[in-house]
């Protein structure tokens, strides 16, 4: 059995990465989505185990102590991280997995798993990014500018990634993401088993 592939997906607020990712998973439900562990309280509408596992701070720190995380971060006093065991189990079973994390988490994962494929989701232009971050006009200009500064800071690190997907037309961006995933499945290091099986029967 071929080992599955880990795909890291990052992108700033306003890039549309969540929509693209969900569109890709809808077309290819065999691709698994990594579930993060976090220590903040569950918000209205969230479901345990759907996108996050909600755990205590003590549990998270125990995972840190025992090197059970691929990556972790602290945001507004809460821990966020990716448990190592479910990712390893998924890949060992031959399934591909998507890990949606920020640029800092992605750097941590690449250090531990250099074979992972990293994909950065980009807006098509500065003007489009600003328009998306402005939303419906319900946020103050100061808050929009803060979000824009944070987004540009992430975009400045896009060169660290293996692939760039520009989200101009959403359906095309979904297809571009899937093209990357499907082409990676055809790499020679994932097809050697088939070659050997054919040659053995000659």
MDTraj code that builds the backbone (N, CA, C; nanometers):
import mdtraj as md
import numpy as np

residues = "UNK UNK UNK UNK UNK UNK UNK UNK UNK UNK UNK UNK UNK UNK UNK UNK UNK UNK UNK UNK UNK UNK UNK UNK UNK UNK UNK UNK UNK UNK UNK UNK UNK UNK UNK UNK UNK UNK UNK UNK UNK UNK UNK UNK UNK UNK UNK UNK UNK UNK UNK UNK UNK UNK UNK UNK UNK UNK UNK UNK UNK UNK UNK UNK UNK UNK UNK UNK UNK UNK UNK UNK UNK UNK UNK UNK UNK UNK UNK UNK UNK UNK UNK UNK UNK UNK UNK UNK UNK UNK UNK UNK UNK UNK UNK UNK UNK UNK UNK UNK UNK UNK UNK UNK UNK UNK UNK UNK UNK UNK UNK UNK UNK UNK UNK UNK UNK UNK UNK UNK UNK UNK UNK UNK UNK UNK UNK UNK UNK UNK UNK UNK UNK UNK UNK UNK UNK UNK UNK UNK UNK UNK UNK UNK UNK UNK UNK UNK UNK UNK UNK UNK UNK UNK UNK UNK UNK UNK UNK UNK UNK UNK UNK UNK UNK UNK UNK UNK UNK UNK UNK UNK UNK UNK UNK UNK UNK UNK UNK UNK UNK UNK UNK UNK UNK UNK UNK UNK UNK UNK UNK UNK UNK UNK UNK UNK UNK UNK UNK UNK UNK UNK".split()
xyz = np.array([
    [0.0843, -0.1201, 0.0000],
    [0.0000, 0.0000, 0.0000],
    [0.0877, 0.1250, 0.0000],
    [0.0560, 0.2187, -0.0880],
    [0.1284, 0.3443, -0.0900],
    [0.0920, 0.4286, 0.0319],
    [0.1907, 0.4966, 0.0855],
    [0.1673, 0.5878, 0.1964],
    [0.0949, 0.7127, 0.1442],
    [0.0014, 0.7634, 0.2225],
    [-0.0702, 0.8834, 0.1837],
    [0.0197, 1.0058, 0.1864],
    [-0.0322, 1.1149, 0.1351],
    [0.0434, 1.2393, 0.1252],
    [-0.0222, 1.3466, 0.2120],
    [0.0622, 1.4255, 0.2793],
    [0.0121, 1.5353, 0.3608],
    [0.0219, 1.6657, 0.2823],
    [-0.0906, 1.7365, 0.2714],
    [-0.0964, 1.8635, 0.2001],
    [-0.1245, 1.9757, 0.2998],
    [-0.0306, 2.0665, 0.3096],
    [-0.0457, 2.1825, 0.3970],
    [-0.1101, 2.2949, 0.3157],
    [-0.2172, 2.3527, 0.3683],
    [-0.2826, 2.4647, 0.3004],
    [-0.2851, 2.5854, 0.3935],
    [-0.2326, 2.6959, 0.3427],
    [-0.2333, 2.8217, 0.4173],
    [-0.2832, 2.9327, 0.3269],
    [-0.3209, 3.0411, 0.3883],
    [-0.3635, 3.1585, 0.3125],
    [-0.4171, 3.2621, 0.4078],
    [-0.4045, 3.3886, 0.3725],
    [-0.4503, 3.4943, 0.4624],
    [-0.6018, 3.5059, 0.4661],
    [-0.6508, 3.5747, 0.5646],
    [-0.7926, 3.6094, 0.5687],
    [-0.8257, 3.6859, 0.4424],
    [-0.9341, 3.6454, 0.3755],
    [-0.9711, 3.7092, 0.2502],
    [-0.9262, 3.6329, 0.1273],
    [-0.8496, 3.5269, 0.1482],
    [-0.8017, 3.4483, 0.0332],
    [-0.9063, 3.3489, -0.0156],
    [-1.0002, 3.3127, 0.0719],
    [-1.1031, 3.2154, 0.0354],
    [-1.0589, 3.0712, 0.0514],
    [-0.9561, 3.0487, 0.1332],
    [-0.9012, 2.9126, 0.1441],
    [-1.0013, 2.8116, 0.1989],
    [-1.0864, 2.8547, 0.2929],
    [-1.1849, 2.7618, 0.3492],
    [-1.2849, 2.7156, 0.2429],
    [-1.3311, 2.8088, 0.1612],
    [-1.4264, 2.7750, 0.0548],
    [-1.3627, 2.6815, -0.0474],
    [-1.2391, 2.7104, -0.0841],
    [-1.1669, 2.6271, -0.1808],
    [-1.1455, 2.4871, -0.1254],
    [-1.1025, 2.4810, -0.0019],
    [-1.0753, 2.3527, 0.0610],
    [-1.2022, 2.2680, 0.0712],
    [-1.3114, 2.3288, 0.1145],
    [-1.4367, 2.2548, 0.1267],
    [-1.4879, 2.2100, -0.0100],
    [-1.4683, 2.2936, -0.1131],
    [-1.5070, 2.2551, -0.2481],
    [-1.4284, 2.1353, -0.2974],
    [-1.2988, 2.1311, -0.2640],
    [-1.2137, 2.0188, -0.3035],
    [-1.2545, 1.8913, -0.2309],
    [-1.2838, 1.9031, -0.1019],
    [-1.3233, 1.7860, -0.0232],
    [-1.4587, 1.7319, -0.0671],
    [-1.5451, 1.8206, -0.1130],
    [-1.6769, 1.7767, -0.1617],
    [-1.6615, 1.6923, -0.2878],
    [-1.5684, 1.7319, -0.3756],
    [-1.5450, 1.6567, -0.4991],
    [-1.4660, 1.5292, -0.4749],
    [-1.3798, 1.5301, -0.3727],
    [-1.2970, 1.4131, -0.3418],
    [-1.3052, 1.3835, -0.1919],
    [-1.4164, 1.3250, -0.1491],
    [-1.4358, 1.2993, -0.0054],
    [-1.3383, 1.1977, 0.0533],
    [-1.2623, 1.1285, -0.0315],
    [-1.1633, 1.0340, 0.0214],
    [-1.0443, 1.1050, 0.0852],
    [-1.0285, 1.2342, 0.0531],
    [-0.9225, 1.3131, 0.1149],
    [-0.9669, 1.3502, 0.2562],
    [-0.8817, 1.3243, 0.3528],
    [-0.9165, 1.3497, 0.4923],
    [-0.8734, 1.4912, 0.5341],
    [-0.9411, 1.5445, 0.6343],
    [-0.9087, 1.6768, 0.6875],
    [-0.8583, 1.6612, 0.8303],
    [-0.7409, 1.7161, 0.8570],
    [-0.6846, 1.7097, 0.9914],
    [-0.7674, 1.7944, 1.0876],
    [-0.7850, 1.7448, 1.2086],
    [-0.8613, 1.8151, 1.3116],
    [-0.7661, 1.8655, 1.4192],
    [-0.7687, 1.9948, 1.4432],
    [-0.6796, 2.0569, 1.5415],
    [-0.7347, 2.0402, 1.6830],
    [-0.6450, 2.0462, 1.7796],
    [-0.6851, 2.0501, 1.9207],
    [-0.6657, 2.1925, 1.9718],
    [-0.7655, 2.2447, 2.0431],
    [-0.7561, 2.3816, 2.0936],
    [-0.8082, 2.3879, 2.2369],
    [-0.7660, 2.4928, 2.3078],
    [-0.8046, 2.5041, 2.4492],
    [-0.9085, 2.6129, 2.4749],
    [-0.9530, 2.6834, 2.3707],
    [-1.0564, 2.7844, 2.3929],
    [-1.1932, 2.7188, 2.4052],
    [-1.2901, 2.7960, 2.4526],
    [-1.4267, 2.7455, 2.4665],
    [-1.4913, 2.7265, 2.3293],
    [-1.5816, 2.6317, 2.3220],
    [-1.6557, 2.6078, 2.1989],
    [-1.7510, 2.7235, 2.1727],
    [-1.7547, 2.7685, 2.0458],
    [-1.8428, 2.8780, 2.0077],
    [-1.9765, 2.8252, 1.9570],
    [-2.0744, 2.9123, 1.9537],
    [-2.2074, 2.8751, 1.9042],
    [-2.1962, 2.8263, 1.7599],
    [-2.2541, 2.7098, 1.7334],
    [-2.2512, 2.6542, 1.5983],
    [-2.1378, 2.5562, 1.5746],
    [-2.0381, 2.5564, 1.6635],
    [-1.9270, 2.4617, 1.6474],
    [-1.9657, 2.3250, 1.7019],
    [-1.9062, 2.2221, 1.6424],
    [-1.9344, 2.0845, 1.6820],
    [-1.8027, 2.0159, 1.7180],
    [-1.7986, 1.9519, 1.8317],
    [-1.6795, 1.8804, 1.8737],
    [-1.6404, 1.7755, 1.7698],
    [-1.5139, 1.7808, 1.7277],
    [-1.4625, 1.6821, 1.6337],
    [-1.4853, 1.7134, 1.4884],
    [-1.5591, 1.8214, 1.4585],
    [-1.5854, 1.8566, 1.3193],
    [-1.4646, 1.9296, 1.2593],
    [-1.4201, 2.0329, 1.3263],
    [-1.2996, 2.1049, 1.2836],
    [-1.1956, 2.1097, 1.3954],
    [-1.2450, 2.1050, 1.5195],
    [-1.1565, 2.1116, 1.6366],
    [-1.1941, 2.0063, 1.7400],
    [-1.0921, 1.9657, 1.8166],
    [-1.1147, 1.8929, 1.9409],
    [-1.0918, 1.9942, 2.0529],
    [-1.1916, 2.0129, 2.1378],
    [-1.1811, 2.1092, 2.2461],
    [-1.1304, 2.0380, 2.3713],
    [-1.0098, 2.0732, 2.4137],
    [-0.9476, 2.0044, 2.5264],
    [-0.9033, 2.1068, 2.6309],
    [-0.8663, 2.0566, 2.7488],
    [-0.8230, 2.1460, 2.8560],
    [-0.6781, 2.1903, 2.8341],
    [-0.6413, 2.2967, 2.9023],
    [-0.5039, 2.3471, 2.8938],
    [-0.4049, 2.2426, 2.9462],
    [-0.4439, 2.1730, 3.0532],
    [-0.3566, 2.0690, 3.1095],
    [-0.3342, 1.9565, 3.0090],
    [-0.4409, 1.9161, 2.9391],
    [-0.4280, 1.8105, 2.8376],
    [-0.3341, 1.8545, 2.7257],
    [-0.3488, 1.9796, 2.6827],
    [-0.2638, 2.0301, 2.5742],
    [-0.1177, 2.0334, 2.6181],
    [-0.0929, 2.0821, 2.7372],
    [0.0449, 2.0922, 2.7863],
    [0.1070, 1.9544, 2.8055],
    [0.0229, 1.8551, 2.8368],
    [0.0729, 1.7171, 2.8460],
    [0.1143, 1.6673, 2.7077],
    [0.0376, 1.7035, 2.6044],
    [0.0724, 1.6667, 2.4668],
    [0.2035, 1.7336, 2.4250],
    [0.2204, 1.8585, 2.4635],
    [0.3450, 1.9293, 2.4339],
    [0.4639, 1.8605, 2.5012],
    [0.4462, 1.8269, 2.6258],
    [0.5521, 1.7642, 2.7049],
    [0.5964, 1.6317, 2.6438],
    [0.5012, 1.5573, 2.5863],
    [0.5304, 1.4247, 2.5320],
    [0.5521, 1.4241, 2.3804],
    [0.5746, 1.5422, 2.3218],
    [0.6037, 1.5560, 2.1788],
    [0.4958, 1.4885, 2.0938],
    [0.3705, 1.5171, 2.1254],
    [0.2584, 1.4552, 2.0553],
    [0.1956, 1.5464, 1.9511],
    [0.2612, 1.6610, 1.9236],
    [0.2050, 1.7582, 1.8294],
    [0.3000, 1.7826, 1.7123],
    [0.2432, 1.7939, 1.5923],
    [0.3231, 1.8305, 1.4750],
    [0.3569, 1.9780, 1.4768],
    [0.2643, 2.0577, 1.5261],
    [0.2846, 2.2021, 1.5356],
    [0.1896, 2.2563, 1.6406],
    [0.2251, 2.3746, 1.6917],
    [0.1358, 2.4391, 1.7874],
    [0.1607, 2.5890, 1.7880],
    [0.0632, 2.6606, 1.8402],
    [0.0735, 2.8055, 1.8471],
    [-0.0128, 2.8531, 1.9636],
    [0.0088, 2.9781, 2.0020],
    [-0.0739, 3.0403, 2.1058],
    [-0.1382, 3.1638, 2.0464],
    [-0.2702, 3.1734, 2.0605],
    [-0.3432, 3.2885, 2.0078],
    [-0.4428, 3.3359, 2.1125],
    [-0.4310, 3.4612, 2.1519],
    [-0.5172, 3.5223, 2.2538],
    [-0.5218, 3.4346, 2.3797],
    [-0.4080, 3.3831, 2.4189],
    [-0.3982, 3.3060, 2.5418],
    [-0.4413, 3.1615, 2.5326],
    [-0.4822, 3.1161, 2.4151],
    [-0.5253, 2.9774, 2.3969],
    [-0.4282, 2.9013, 2.3080],
    [-0.4124, 2.7730, 2.3380],
    [-0.3275, 2.6856, 2.2575],
    [-0.4051, 2.6330, 2.1371],
    [-0.3367, 2.6241, 2.0247],
    [-0.3882, 2.5587, 1.9042],
    [-0.2796, 2.4639, 1.8560],
    [-0.3159, 2.3439, 1.8124],
    [-0.2127, 2.2535, 1.7630],
    [-0.2676, 2.1359, 1.6847],
    [-0.1775, 2.0673, 1.6154],
    [-0.2136, 1.9504, 1.5345],
    [-0.1568, 1.8243, 1.5974],
    [-0.2417, 1.7357, 1.6482],
    [-0.1935, 1.6093, 1.7046],
    [-0.1219, 1.5257, 1.5989],
    [-0.0124, 1.4668, 1.6374],
    [0.0712, 1.3908, 1.5440],
    [0.0113, 1.2544, 1.5084],
    [-0.0420, 1.1825, 1.6065],
    [-0.0852, 1.0437, 1.5865],
    [-0.1930, 1.0280, 1.4785],
    [-0.3008, 1.1079, 1.4774],
    [-0.4028, 1.0902, 1.3729],
    [-0.3494, 1.1146, 1.2320],
    [-0.2555, 1.2086, 1.2185],
    [-0.1962, 1.2351, 1.0872],
    [-0.1149, 1.1150, 1.0419],
    [-0.0314, 1.0642, 1.1302],
    [0.0527, 0.9486, 1.0967],
    [-0.0319, 0.8266, 1.0622],
    [-0.1393, 0.8055, 1.1373],
    [-0.2274, 0.6905, 1.1123],
    [-0.2949, 0.7016, 0.9762],
    [-0.3428, 0.8211, 0.9444],
    [-0.4093, 0.8449, 0.8165],
    [-0.3149, 0.8180, 0.7000],
    [-0.1953, 0.8729, 0.7061],
    [-0.0986, 0.8557, 0.5974],
    [-0.0536, 0.7103, 0.5859],
    [-0.0343, 0.6440, 0.7002],
    [0.0083, 0.5040, 0.6996],
    [-0.0963, 0.4141, 0.6351],
    [-0.2238, 0.4545, 0.6444],
    [-0.3331, 0.3771, 0.5841],
    [-0.3518, 0.4084, 0.4360],
    [-0.2631, 0.4925, 0.3816],
    [-0.2672, 0.5224, 0.2388],
    [-0.3590, 0.6363, 0.2000],
    [-0.4117, 0.7094, 0.3002],
    [-0.5032, 0.8197, 0.2715],
    [-0.4304, 0.9537, 0.2679],
    [-0.4699, 1.0386, 0.1733],
    [-0.4163, 1.1740, 0.1687],
    [-0.4899, 1.2601, 0.2713],
    [-0.4180, 1.3600, 0.3249],
    [-0.4771, 1.4455, 0.4274],
    [-0.4431, 1.5914, 0.4015],
    [-0.5401, 1.6786, 0.4275],
    [-0.5195, 1.8228, 0.4202],
    [-0.5053, 1.8773, 0.5616],
    [-0.4042, 1.9593, 0.5800],
    [-0.3810, 2.0257, 0.7078],
    [-0.3872, 2.1759, 0.6836],
    [-0.4908, 2.2406, 0.7340],
    [-0.5073, 2.3847, 0.7156],
    [-0.4491, 2.4575, 0.8366],
    [-0.3377, 2.5276, 0.8152],
    [-0.2713, 2.5983, 0.9244],
    [-0.2102, 2.7282, 0.8738],
    [-0.1671, 2.8131, 0.9674],
    [-0.1069, 2.9398, 0.9281],
    [0.0398, 2.9196, 0.8898],
    [0.1042, 3.0283, 0.8489],
    [0.2416, 3.0184, 0.7975],
    [0.3394, 2.9703, 0.9031],
    [0.3169, 3.0068, 1.0295],
    [0.4078, 2.9626, 1.1362],
    [0.3939, 2.8130, 1.1622],
    [0.2697, 2.7662, 1.1670],
    [0.2469, 2.6235, 1.1856],
    [0.2990, 2.5430, 1.0689],
    [0.2833, 2.5964, 0.9482],
    [0.3310, 2.5273, 0.8285],
    [0.4825, 2.5077, 0.8334],
    [0.5536, 2.6087, 0.8806],
    [0.6997, 2.5989, 0.8908],
    [0.7393, 2.4892, 0.9887],
    [0.6648, 2.4762, 1.0986],
    [0.6930, 2.3711, 1.1964],
    [0.6711, 2.2321, 1.1369],
    [0.5618, 2.2171, 1.0617],
    [0.5309, 2.0869, 1.0017],
    [0.6353, 2.0497, 0.8962],
    [0.6748, 2.1469, 0.8137],
    [0.7754, 2.1183, 0.7099],
    [0.9071, 2.0737, 0.7711],
    [0.9394, 2.1276, 0.8882],
    [1.0629, 2.0879, 0.9549],
    [1.0568, 1.9428, 1.0011],
    [0.9405, 1.9009, 1.0504],
    [0.9242, 1.7642, 1.1000],
    [0.8893, 1.6659, 0.9887],
    [0.8202, 1.7145, 0.8848],
    [0.7781, 1.6288, 0.7738],
    [0.8107, 1.6975, 0.6412],
    [0.9383, 1.6990, 0.6037],
    [0.9788, 1.7702, 0.4807],
    [0.9153, 1.7155, 0.3536],
    [0.8588, 1.5965, 0.3608],
    [0.7937, 1.5388, 0.2428],
    [0.6542, 1.5968, 0.2188],
    [0.6025, 1.6716, 0.3152],
    [0.4695, 1.7327, 0.3002],
    [0.4695, 1.8336, 0.1856],
    [0.3574, 1.8426, 0.1154],
    [0.3421, 1.9372, 0.0049],
    [0.2667, 2.0593, 0.0563],
    [0.3251, 2.1774, 0.0374],
    [0.2626, 2.2987, 0.0902],
    [0.2047, 2.3849, -0.0216],
    [0.0834, 2.4345, 0.0023],
    [0.0079, 2.5117, -0.0969],
    [-0.0409, 2.6403, -0.0317],
    [-0.0140, 2.7516, -0.0963],
    [-0.0556, 2.8814, -0.0438],
    [-0.1664, 2.9379, -0.1321],
    [-0.2773, 2.9778, -0.0693],
    [-0.3903, 3.0343, -0.1417],
    [-0.3775, 3.1875, -0.1433],
    [-0.3758, 3.2445, -0.2630],
    [-0.3534, 3.3879, -0.2813],
    [-0.4770, 3.4583, -0.3380],
    [-0.5024, 3.5821, -0.2958],
    [-0.6017, 3.6643, -0.3669],
    [-0.5400, 3.7102, -0.4982],
    [-0.6214, 3.7459, -0.5973],
    [-0.5653, 3.7832, -0.7273],
    [-0.4955, 3.9196, -0.7293],
    [-0.5292, 4.0067, -0.6333],
    [-0.4687, 4.1398, -0.6313],
    [-0.4871, 4.2029, -0.4944],
    [-0.4117, 4.3081, -0.4708],
    [-0.4250, 4.3832, -0.3461],
    [-0.5647, 4.4429, -0.3338],
    [-0.6155, 4.4946, -0.4457],
    [-0.7465, 4.5583, -0.4444],
    [-0.8562, 4.4594, -0.4071],
    [-0.8485, 4.3388, -0.4628],
    [-0.9485, 4.2358, -0.4308],
    [-0.9377, 4.1942, -0.2848],
    [-0.8148, 4.1795, -0.2360],
    [-0.7933, 4.1432, -0.0958],
    [-0.8564, 4.2467, -0.0036],
    [-0.8304, 4.3735, -0.0316],
    [-0.8853, 4.4806, 0.0522],
    [-1.0374, 4.4803, 0.0487],
    [-1.0940, 4.4573, -0.0693],
    [-1.2400, 4.4544, -0.0825],
    [-1.2996, 4.3389, -0.0029],
    [-1.2344, 4.2227, -0.0095],
    [-1.2848, 4.1068, 0.0648],
    [-1.2755, 4.1293, 0.2151],
    [-1.1668, 4.1903, 0.2592],
    [-1.1492, 4.2132, 0.4022],
    [-1.2429, 4.3213, 0.4548],
    [-1.2841, 4.4074, 0.3661],
    [-1.3789, 4.5120, 0.4065],
    [-1.5175, 4.4537, 0.4317],
    [-1.5420, 4.3358, 0.3729],
    [-1.6682, 4.2658, 0.3949],
    [-1.7878, 4.3474, 0.3539],
    [-1.8838, 4.3546, 0.4426],
    [-2.0086, 4.4269, 0.4133],
    [-2.0056, 4.5711, 0.4630],
    [-1.8885, 4.6154, 0.5026],
    [-1.8789, 4.7527, 0.5489],
    [-1.9212, 4.7714, 0.6929],
    [-1.9301, 4.6613, 0.7678],
    [-1.9733, 4.6697, 0.9071],
    [-1.8561, 4.6884, 1.0034],
    [-1.7315, 4.6731, 0.9537],
    [-1.6146, 4.6878, 1.0395],
    [-1.5524, 4.8262, 1.0229],
    [-1.4834, 4.8714, 1.1269],
    [-1.4181, 5.0016, 1.1208],
    [-1.2989, 4.9951, 1.0264],
    [-1.2595, 5.1100, 0.9762],
    [-1.1440, 5.1166, 0.8866],
    [-1.0175, 5.0709, 0.9577],
    [-1.0090, 5.1004, 1.0867],
    [-0.8918, 5.0589, 1.1653],
    [-0.8805, 4.9072, 1.1701],
    [-0.9924, 4.8392, 1.1934],
    [-0.9907, 4.6934, 1.2006],
    [-0.9590, 4.6324, 1.0648],
    [-1.0154, 4.6896, 0.9585],
    [-0.9865, 4.6412, 0.8234],
    [-0.8378, 4.6543, 0.7930],
    [-0.7798, 4.7655, 0.8324],
    [-0.6370, 4.7879, 0.8076],
    [-0.5502, 4.6897, 0.8861],
    [-0.5923, 4.6562, 1.0072],
    [-0.5179, 4.5570, 1.0866],
    [-0.5223, 4.4206, 1.0187],
    [-0.6398, 4.3838, 0.9695],
    [-0.6551, 4.2552, 0.9005],
    [-0.5746, 4.2545, 0.7714],
    [-0.5712, 4.3684, 0.7039],
    [-0.4955, 4.3795, 0.5797],
    [-0.3464, 4.3677, 0.6065],
    [-0.2987, 4.4308, 0.7114],
    [-0.1566, 4.4221, 0.7476],
    [-0.1175, 4.2790, 0.7802],
    [-0.2036, 4.2095, 0.8556],
    [-0.1770, 4.0693, 0.8906],
    [-0.1752, 3.9818, 0.7651],
    [-0.2695, 4.0078, 0.6728],
    [-0.2763, 3.9297, 0.5492],
    [-0.1515, 3.9493, 0.4646],
    [-0.1067, 4.0746, 0.4536],
    [0.0128, 4.1031, 0.3732],
    [0.1371, 4.0406, 0.4360],
    [0.1401, 4.0339, 0.5685],
    [0.2524, 3.9700, 0.6379],
    [0.2600, 3.8213, 0.6029],
    [0.1439, 3.7559, 0.5928],
    [0.1408, 3.6144, 0.5535],
    [0.1790, 3.5970, 0.4068],
    [0.1270, 3.6840, 0.3215],
    [0.1566, 3.6744, 0.1780],
    [0.3064, 3.6891, 0.1524],
    [0.3741, 3.7684, 0.2355],
    [0.5184, 3.7878, 0.2196],
    [0.5958, 3.6569, 0.2370],
    [0.5325, 3.5565, 0.2990],
    [0.5983, 3.4273, 0.3203],
    [0.5500, 3.3197, 0.2228],
    [0.4733, 3.3596, 0.1232],
    [0.4202, 3.2628, 0.0263],
    [0.5308, 3.1906, -0.0509],
    [0.6473, 3.2538, -0.0650],
    [0.7581, 3.1922, -0.1384],
    [0.8142, 3.0693, -0.0683],
    [0.7762, 3.0487, 0.0566],
    [0.8214, 2.9305, 0.1308],
    [0.7474, 2.8042, 0.0862],
    [0.6399, 2.8215, 0.0093],
    [0.5513, 2.7105, -0.0257],
    [0.5888, 2.6467, -0.1600],
    [0.5413, 2.5228, -0.1792],
    [0.5694, 2.4498, -0.3035],
    [0.4821, 2.4996, -0.4183],
    [0.3567, 2.5348, -0.3882],
    [0.2616, 2.5761, -0.4910],
    [0.1857, 2.7018, -0.4464],
    [0.1443, 2.7798, -0.5452],
    [0.0564, 2.8947, -0.5223],
    [-0.0714, 2.8721, -0.6027],
    [-0.1856, 2.8881, -0.5375],
    [-0.3148, 2.8838, -0.6057],
    [-0.3773, 3.0216, -0.5911],
    [-0.4041, 3.0863, -0.7026],
    [-0.4646, 3.2198, -0.7015],
    [-0.6162, 3.2054, -0.7088],
    [-0.6835, 3.2591, -0.6096],
    [-0.8292, 3.2486, -0.6040],
    [-0.8935, 3.3722, -0.6648],
    [-0.9143, 3.3663, -0.7956],
    [-0.9869, 3.4716, -0.8664],
    [-1.1288, 3.4217, -0.8939],
    [-1.1374, 3.3104, -0.9668],
    [-1.2651, 3.2421, -0.9898],
    [-1.2651, 3.1170, -0.9026],
    [-1.3604, 3.1063, -0.8119],
    [-1.3577, 3.0027, -0.7087],
    [-1.3521, 2.8610, -0.7656],
    [-1.4319, 2.8307, -0.8684],
    [-1.4333, 2.6959, -0.9253],
    [-1.2990, 2.6604, -0.9880],
    [-1.2350, 2.7594, -1.0497],
    [-1.1035, 2.7357, -1.1086],
    [-0.9985, 2.7121, -1.0001],
    [-1.0098, 2.7850, -0.8898],
    [-0.9157, 2.7671, -0.7793],
    [-0.9308, 2.6285, -0.7165],
    [-1.0555, 2.5813, -0.7045],
    [-1.0794, 2.4460, -0.6531],
    [-1.0158, 2.3426, -0.7450],
    [-1.0349, 2.3598, -0.8755],
    [-0.9758, 2.2672, -0.9727],
    [-0.8227, 2.2720, -0.9679],
    [-0.7663, 2.3908, -0.9481],
    [-0.6210, 2.4029, -0.9388],
    [-0.5677, 2.3273, -0.8173],
    [-0.6365, 2.3415, -0.7055],
    [-0.5953, 2.2701, -0.5848],
    [-0.6014, 2.1196, -0.6069],
    [-0.7108, 2.0724, -0.6667],
    [-0.7247, 1.9288, -0.6918],
    [-0.6215, 1.8787, -0.7927],
    [-0.5855, 1.9628, -0.8877],
    [-0.4827, 1.9248, -0.9860],
    [-0.3497, 1.8984, -0.9173],
    [-0.3178, 1.9809, -0.8195],
    [-0.1935, 1.9616, -0.7437],
    [-0.1987, 1.8297, -0.6677],
    [-0.3090, 1.8074, -0.5979],
    [-0.3216, 1.6853, -0.5175],
    [-0.3168, 1.5610, -0.6059],
    [-0.3904, 1.5627, -0.7163],
    [-0.3966, 1.4451, -0.8035],
    [-0.2641, 1.4213, -0.8748],
    [-0.1947, 1.5276, -0.9128],
    [-0.0651, 1.5093, -0.9794],
    [0.0382, 1.4537, -0.8830],
    [0.0303, 1.4932, -0.7561],
    [0.1244, 1.4404, -0.6569],
    [0.1050, 1.2898, -0.6371],
    [-0.0182, 1.2423, -0.6581],
    [-0.0439, 1.0988, -0.6460],
    [0.0266, 1.0191, -0.7563],
    [0.0588, 1.0851, -0.8672],
    [0.1197, 1.0164, -0.9816],
    [0.2722, 1.0223, -0.9807],
    [0.3309, 1.0848, -0.8799],
    [0.4776, 1.0902, -0.8729],
    [0.5369, 0.9496, -0.8698],
    [0.6547, 0.9364, -0.9233],
    [0.7196, 0.8050, -0.9365],
    [0.7351, 0.7341, -0.8026],
    [0.7626, 0.8102, -0.6957],
    [0.7829, 0.7440, -0.5666],
    [0.6547, 0.6851, -0.5091],
    [0.5395, 0.7198, -0.5702],
    [0.4138, 0.6609, -0.5259],
    [0.3642, 0.5542, -0.6239],
    [0.4375, 0.5348, -0.7312],
    [0.3955, 0.4400, -0.8337],
    [0.4909, 0.3219, -0.8490],
    [0.5975, 0.3191, -0.7704],
    [0.6979, 0.2119, -0.7823],
    [0.6373, 0.0741, -0.7587],
    [0.5402, 0.0677, -0.6677],
    [0.4775, -0.0610, -0.6375],
    [0.4092, -0.1186, -0.7617],
    [0.3424, -0.0324, -0.8386],
    [0.2743, -0.0786, -0.9600],
    [0.3765, -0.1277, -1.0620],
    [0.4859, -0.0554, -1.0771],
    [0.5927, -0.0963, -1.1695],
    [0.6461, -0.2333, -1.1315],
    [0.6735, -0.2510, -1.0022],
    [0.7285, -0.3787, -0.9555],
    [0.6299, -0.4942, -0.9775],
    [0.5021, -0.4667, -0.9553],
    [0.4007, -0.5717, -0.9744],
    [0.3931, -0.6171, -1.1209],
    [0.4027, -0.5218, -1.2126],
    [0.3988, -0.5560, -1.3548],
    [0.5213, -0.6360, -1.3940],
    [0.6381, -0.5915, -1.3500],
    [0.7630, -0.6590, -1.3874],
    [0.7728, -0.7995, -1.3276],
    [0.7151, -0.8198, -1.2091],
    [0.7196, -0.9495, -1.1459],
    [0.6437, -1.0557, -1.2254],
    [0.5462, -1.0110, -1.3048],
    [0.4612, -1.1048, -1.3799],
    [0.5092, -1.1259, -1.5224],
    [0.6244, -1.0664, -1.5558],
    [0.6779, -1.0849, -1.6906],
    [0.7320, -1.2278, -1.7077],
])
top = md.Topology()
chain = top.add_chain()
for i, resn in enumerate(residues, 1):
    res = top.add_residue(resn, chain, resSeq=i)
    for name in ("N", "CA", "C"):
        top.add_atom(name, md.element.get_by_symbol(name[0]), res)
traj = md.Trajectory(xyz[None], top)
